[in-house]
Amino acid sequence: MSQQNEITDIKKKILSTGIRVGTAVKTKFMIPYVTQASPEGLYLMDLDITLARIQTAAKFINRVNIEDVIVCSGREYANTPIEKFCEITGATKMLGRFMPGTLTNPSLPYYIEPKLVLISDPQVDAQAITEATNAGIPVIGVSNTDNITSKIDLVIPANNRGRKSLATIYWLLAREILLEKGEIKNDNQMKYEIDDFETKITEEEEIE
């Protein structure tokens, strides 16, 4: 299958996940990634840029030891996608509240020195971004239309709120890392589907 056909297939597979559906707000930082607004008034992001950025992110990640990549998120819906991503790639997960001093205070027992930080939301993960910036560690950030990305080194424009979208982002990134490394040749060799990356919620939570 040609690369163009593969991209078309991937687009078909992920369009229904809401990966490109942003919010009703767009910051000046995110203007380059927005294509139009939906009838509901939500800004839509350019899927081609998102896929290209995921490819670039995979290249960055593969340049360092995967154990030296930490994936942070204080957003609950990102927990399962990140856990699955780290299980498949070998990256280090850091979920929940980011403890101050993790990247900047060597006297703390939980101090670490990663080579790369991947975050799911610049607003929620602001502490991780600030510390990474102070420590000179590059940051890759999944960013929605309303995010401020001035301290992000590589922006992946995508919906970072939805369960399906977060699952899709981390599935795409894991897939690209494995393709880039030559561990898989095509999607048929990818053992997991987007659904395996998705945070499941109970019926009670859905009613709320």
N, C-alpha and C positions, 0 to 999 in steps of 0.2 A: 504494500500500500504506500502511495506517495505521501510525503510529509503534508502536502496541502489537504489531501483526503483525510488524513489523521486529525488535522486541526479542525476540519469541518465536522468530523464525527464527535470530537471532544466537545465542540460548541453545542451540538445538538443534545449531547448527554447532560450538559450542565446548565443550559439556558433556563430550565424550569426550576432550578434551585434558588433563584433569586440572588445569585452571586453579584449581578451588576446593578441591583436595585439599591439606591442610596437613600438618603433622607430628604426632607423638604428644605434643607439648608445646604449651601455649598460655600466652603471657605475659599479664600484666594489661592491657597495651596493646592486645592483639589480641582480648580477650574480646568487645568489641562487634561484631566481624565474624564470629564463629564461630556456626554454627547448630546443629551436632550433631557427634557422632563417628561415624565409619564402623565397620562390624563389625570391621575390622582395628585399630581403636583410633586412627585418624588423625582429626584435627579437620577439619571441612569449613567453608569460608567461604561467606558469603552472596553469591551471584552477582549479585543485584540491586545490592548495595552496590558490588561490584567494577565493574560496568558504569557505575553512576552516578559513581563516583570517576574513571573513565577519561574520562567526559564533562567533569567538572570540570577534570581535568588538561589536557585539550585546550583548554579556555577559557583557563586560565592561560597555557599555552604560546603561544597565539595573541595574547596581549596584549603580548608582547615580540617583538623581532626574532628570528626563528628561529635566526639565526647566533649569537645570544647565549645559546642554550640548549645546555648541554653534557650529554651522556649518558654516564655512567660505569659501568663494571663491571669488577671483577676476576674475574668468574665466566666460565669458558670458554664454557659453553653460551649465554651472553648475547651473544657476539661477533657471530654472524651476524644475530640479530634486531636488534641495535643498528645494525650496518652498513646493513642494509636500511632501517630506520627513518630513519636520517640521510640516506641516499640519496634517499628519497622526500620527506622534509620539509625537508631543508636544515639540520637541527641538526648540532652538532659532536660527533663521537664521541671518547671518551677511554677506550681499552680497556687491560686489563692493570693493572699496578701504578700506583697513583695517586702521583705524585711529590710528596713533602712540599714545601710552599711554593708549589704551583701557584696557589692562590687568595689567598695571604697575603703572599708575599714579592716585591715589585715589582722587586727587583734580579736576580731569576732570569730566564734567557733564555726559559723556558717559562711565565712568569707570565701569567695571563689574568684578565679581569674579566667573567665571564658575568653574566647577569641572573637565570638560573634553572639549577638543577642537578637532573638526573633520575638516580636511582640504582636499581640492580636488587636490592640486598640490603644492608640496614642493617649487617649484621655484616661482610660482605666489603668493603663500601665505606665503612667507618667513618672513614677518613682524609679522604675527600672531604666527608663530612657535617660533621666537626669544623671543617674549613677554611671550608666554606660558611657554617656557623653563625657562626664568628668574623668572617667578612667581611660578614655581614648579607645573605647570598644565600639566597632561599627554596629549600627542597629538597622535591622530590616523590620518594617512595620506594615501590617495589614491595616489599611486606612479607608474610612468611609468618607462620604462627601462633606460631612460636617467636622472632620478632624483637622487639627493643626499639626502640620508635619515638619516644622522648621528644624527639629533635631533628628529627623529620620534620614538615614543615609540612602536607603532604597525603599521607596514606597510601593506597596502592592495595593492598587486601588480595588476595593471589593467591599461588599456588605459584610461588616464584621459583627453584626448583631444576631442574624438569623441562625437557627440550628443547622439547617440544611446547607446554608451558604458557608458557614465555618467548616463544616464537614468537607465540603467540596474544595475549599481552599487548601486544607491540609492534605487531602487525598491527592490533589493535583501536584502539590509540592513534593510529597513523598514519591509519587510516580516519576516526577521529573528528575529527582535526585537519583533514583534507581536507574532510570534510562541513561542519564549522564554518566553514571559509573559503569554502565554496561552490564548491570546485574539483571536487568530485564531488557528484552528487545522490543516488546510491544505490549499493548494493553491486555492481551490474552494471558500474558505471563504475570500480570499483577494479581496477586492472590486475594486482594481485598477490594470491595466496592465502596462507593461513597457512603452507602448505608451503614457500613461497619464503622465509619468514623463519626457517626451522628450521635449526639447526646439524646438518649431516649427519655421521654417524660411520661409520667403516669396520667391516667384519665383525670384524676383529681386536679393535677396541675393544669391540665388543658381547660377544665371547667373554670378555674380561677381566672 
